[in-house]
Amino acid sequence: MTTKHPLSPSQPAHTAHAAPISSQAAPQRRGRHWEWLLTLVIFLAALLPRLTSLDAFLTADEDDQIRFAASFLEAIQTQDWARAALLGYPGVPTMAFGALGLWVRFLLHQWNVAPLPDNPADLAAALAAVQQYPLTYIPAARAALAAMAALAVLAIYLLLRRLIGTRGALIAAVLIATEPMFLANSRVLHVDAPLTYFMFLSFLAFWLYLRGGRWGWLFASGVCGALAVLSKTPGV
């Protein structure tokens, strides 16, 4: 004959609370999954329209901007830091993003994914040919600017979500991502789009600092403000 042991006083309380805890965890996980999905959708909605037909045209200033990006990358490669300061207004983020795109484009050539004209043997030879074949090289530089703009739209959404909630932040992010002037300027190699989104990110981060008093937001606001000034002097 088996003996039934009575439950200890702690056991009923434990079993009573186990169901509510597990029932609350599932909606929380679904909510986090929904937030990640929404974040990905916003990023792709901002990125994909900016990646279409990047080799179809060349704007007035981009012949200079692609040369500046190539010279910037060459200065970084040779560690000639004085040559990296090419412009007075000063356009550093645009040159840096463009240089990143040119470097990735040369890597694709090296890996035989997308061969370049004249089959340059090294990065220096490829950079020397940038102005000779601008429509071959500039899509990669533009793609880097487009990716940064999409990341900026995503960052704007995440900061606004803390300030005005998910619905308002989502509407604002969609409007910003699809605004025609910003869309056009953020898919070419130019300084105006980085100036715009870095200034706005600096403002939003400072707003969060004023609301919560956390020094991290003030630091983020300063970094974005500095990047805006490095993009173009009106950022001051």
C-alpha positions as CSV (number, residue, x, y, z in Angstrom):
1,M,0.0,0.0,0.0
2,T,1.5,3.3,-1.1
3,T,1.6,6.3,1.2
4,K,0.6,9.7,-0.2
5,H,2.8,12.5,1.0
6,P,0.9,15.7,1.6
7,L,1.9,18.7,-0.4
8,S,4.1,21.3,1.4
9,P,2.5,24.8,1.9
10,S,4.8,26.2,-0.8
11,Q,3.7,23.8,-3.5
12,P,0.1,25.1,-4.1
13,A,1.4,28.6,-4.3
14,H,4.0,27.6,-6.9
15,T,1.6,25.7,-9.0
16,A,-1.0,28.5,-8.8
17,H,1.4,31.1,-10.1
18,A,3.1,28.9,-12.8
19,A,0.2,29.1,-15.3
20,P,-0.1,33.0,-15.3
21,I,3.7,33.4,-15.7
22,S,3.8,31.0,-18.7
23,S,0.7,32.5,-20.2
24,Q,2.3,36.0,-20.0
25,A,5.6,34.9,-21.6
26,A,4.0,33.8,-24.9
27,P,2.5,37.2,-25.7
28,Q,5.7,39.0,-24.7
29,R,7.7,36.8,-27.1
30,R,5.2,37.4,-29.9
31,G,5.4,41.1,-29.2
32,R,9.2,41.0,-29.5
33,H,9.0,39.1,-32.7
34,W,6.6,41.6,-34.1
35,E,8.9,44.5,-33.2
36,W,11.8,42.8,-34.9
37,L,9.7,42.1,-38.0
38,L,8.5,45.7,-38.1
39,T,12.0,47.0,-37.8
40,L,13.2,44.8,-40.7
41,V,10.2,46.0,-42.8
42,I,11.0,49.6,-42.2
43,F,14.7,49.1,-43.1
44,L,13.8,47.3,-46.3
45,A,11.1,49.9,-47.2
46,A,13.7,52.6,-46.9
47,L,16.5,50.7,-48.6
48,L,14.9,49.0,-51.7
49,P,13.6,52.1,-53.5
50,R,17.1,53.6,-53.1
51,L,18.8,50.7,-54.8
52,T,17.0,50.8,-58.1
53,S,18.8,51.9,-61.4
54,L,21.9,53.3,-59.6
55,D,23.8,53.1,-62.9
56,A,21.2,54.9,-65.1
57,F,22.5,58.5,-64.8
58,L,25.2,60.8,-63.4
59,T,24.2,64.0,-61.6
60,A,26.1,67.3,-62.0
61,D,28.3,67.0,-58.8
62,E,28.9,63.3,-58.8
63,D,31.8,63.4,-61.2
64,D,33.6,65.4,-58.5
65,Q,32.2,63.4,-55.6
66,I,33.4,60.0,-57.0
67,R,36.9,61.5,-57.5
68,F,36.8,62.8,-53.9
69,A,35.8,59.3,-52.6
70,A,38.5,57.7,-54.6
71,S,41.1,60.1,-53.3
72,F,39.8,59.7,-49.7
73,L,40.2,55.9,-50.0
74,E,43.7,56.2,-51.4
75,A,44.7,58.5,-48.6
76,I,43.3,56.0,-46.0
77,Q,45.1,53.1,-47.8
78,T,48.5,55.0,-47.8
79,Q,47.8,56.4,-44.3
80,D,48.4,59.9,-45.7
81,W,45.9,61.5,-43.3
82,A,46.5,65.1,-44.5
83,R,45.2,64.1,-48.0
84,A,42.0,62.8,-46.5
85,A,40.9,66.4,-45.7
86,L,40.1,67.3,-49.3
87,L,37.2,69.7,-49.0
88,G,36.3,72.8,-47.1
89,Y,32.6,72.1,-46.5
90,P,34.0,69.3,-45.5
91,G,31.9,66.3,-46.8
92,V,33.7,63.7,-44.8
93,P,30.8,61.2,-44.3
94,T,29.9,61.2,-48.0
95,M,33.6,60.6,-48.9
96,A,33.9,57.9,-46.3
97,F,30.7,56.1,-47.4
98,G,31.6,56.5,-51.0
99,A,35.1,55.1,-50.3
100,L,33.5,52.1,-48.6
101,G,31.4,51.4,-51.6
102,L,34.4,51.6,-53.9
103,W,36.4,49.3,-51.7
104,V,33.6,46.7,-51.7
105,R,33.3,47.1,-55.5
106,F,37.0,46.3,-55.9
107,L,36.6,43.2,-53.6
108,L,33.8,41.9,-55.9
109,H,36.3,42.3,-58.8
110,Q,39.0,40.5,-56.9
111,W,36.6,37.6,-56.1
112,N,35.6,37.4,-59.8
113,V,32.0,38.3,-58.9
114,A,31.8,41.4,-60.9
115,P,35.0,42.1,-63.0
116,L,36.0,45.7,-63.6
117,P,37.1,47.2,-67.0
118,D,40.8,46.9,-67.8
119,N,41.1,44.3,-65.1
120,P,42.9,46.4,-62.5
121,A,45.6,44.4,-60.6
122,D,45.3,46.3,-57.3
123,L,43.1,48.9,-55.5
124,A,45.4,51.7,-56.6
125,A,44.9,50.8,-60.3
126,A,41.1,50.6,-59.8
127,L,41.0,54.0,-58.1
128,A,43.0,55.5,-60.9
129,A,40.3,54.3,-63.4
130,V,37.3,55.6,-61.4
131,Q,36.8,58.8,-63.5
132,Q,37.4,56.9,-66.8
133,Y,34.5,54.5,-66.0
134,P,32.2,56.5,-63.6
135,L,29.0,54.6,-64.3
136,T,30.8,51.3,-63.5
137,Y,32.1,52.5,-60.1
138,I,29.4,54.9,-58.9
139,P,26.6,52.4,-58.3
140,A,28.7,50.9,-55.5
141,A,29.3,54.3,-53.9
142,R,25.7,55.2,-54.2
143,A,24.6,51.9,-52.7
144,A,26.7,52.7,-49.6
145,L,25.0,56.1,-49.3
146,A,21.6,54.4,-49.8
147,A,22.3,51.8,-47.1
148,M,23.4,54.5,-44.6
149,A,20.2,56.5,-45.4
150,A,18.1,53.4,-44.7
151,L,19.9,52.8,-41.4
152,A,19.3,56.5,-40.6
153,V,15.5,56.1,-41.3
154,L,15.5,53.0,-39.0
155,A,17.3,55.0,-36.3
156,I,14.8,57.8,-36.6
157,Y,12.0,55.3,-36.1
158,L,13.6,53.7,-33.1
159,L,14.2,57.1,-31.4
160,L,10.7,58.4,-32.3
161,R,9.2,55.2,-30.9
162,R,10.6,56.2,-27.5
163,L,9.2,59.7,-27.8
164,I,5.7,59.3,-29.4
165,G,5.0,55.6,-29.5
166,T,5.1,52.9,-32.2
167,R,2.2,54.1,-34.3
168,G,3.4,57.7,-34.6
169,A,7.0,56.6,-35.2
170,L,5.9,54.2,-37.9
171,I,3.9,56.9,-39.8
172,A,6.8,59.3,-39.5
173,A,9.4,56.8,-40.7
174,V,7.3,55.9,-43.7
175,L,6.8,59.5,-44.6
176,I,10.5,60.3,-44.3
177,A,11.6,57.2,-46.2
178,T,9.3,58.0,-49.1
179,E,9.5,61.8,-49.2
180,P,10.5,62.5,-52.8
181,M,13.3,65.1,-52.2
182,F,15.0,63.1,-49.5
183,L,14.6,59.8,-51.5
184,A,16.2,61.4,-54.5
185,N,19.1,63.0,-52.6
186,S,19.8,59.9,-50.4
187,R,20.5,57.7,-53.4
188,V,23.2,59.8,-55.1
189,L,26.8,60.6,-54.0
190,H,26.2,63.9,-52.4
191,V,26.4,65.7,-49.0
192,D,22.9,67.0,-48.5
193,A,21.2,63.7,-47.3
194,P,23.8,62.9,-44.6
195,L,23.5,66.5,-43.4
196,T,19.8,66.1,-43.1
197,Y,19.5,62.8,-41.3
198,F,22.4,63.5,-38.9
199,M,20.9,66.8,-37.9
200,F,17.5,65.2,-37.3
201,L,19.1,62.3,-35.3
202,S,21.0,64.8,-33.2
203,F,17.8,66.7,-32.5
204,L,15.9,63.5,-31.5
205,A,18.7,62.3,-29.2
206,F,18.8,65.7,-27.5
207,W,15.1,65.5,-27.0
208,L,15.4,62.2,-25.3
209,Y,18.1,63.6,-23.1
210,L,15.8,66.5,-22.1
211,R,13.1,64.0,-21.2
212,G,15.1,61.5,-19.3
213,G,18.3,63.2,-18.3
214,R,20.5,60.3,-19.5
215,W,24.0,61.4,-20.5
216,G,24.2,58.7,-23.2
217,W,21.5,60.5,-25.2
218,L,23.5,63.7,-24.9
219,F,26.6,62.0,-26.1
220,A,24.7,60.5,-29.1
221,S,23.3,63.9,-29.9
222,G,26.8,65.3,-29.9
223,V,28.1,62.5,-32.2
224,C,25.3,63.0,-34.7
225,G,25.7,66.7,-34.6
226,A,29.4,66.4,-35.3
227,L,28.7,64.1,-38.2
228,A,26.2,66.7,-39.6
229,V,28.9,69.4,-39.4
230,L,31.4,67.1,-41.0
231,S,28.9,66.6,-43.8
232,K,28.3,70.3,-44.5
233,T,29.0,73.4,-42.5
234,P,25.3,74.4,-42.3
235,G,25.1,71.6,-39.8
236,V,26.4,74.1,-37.2
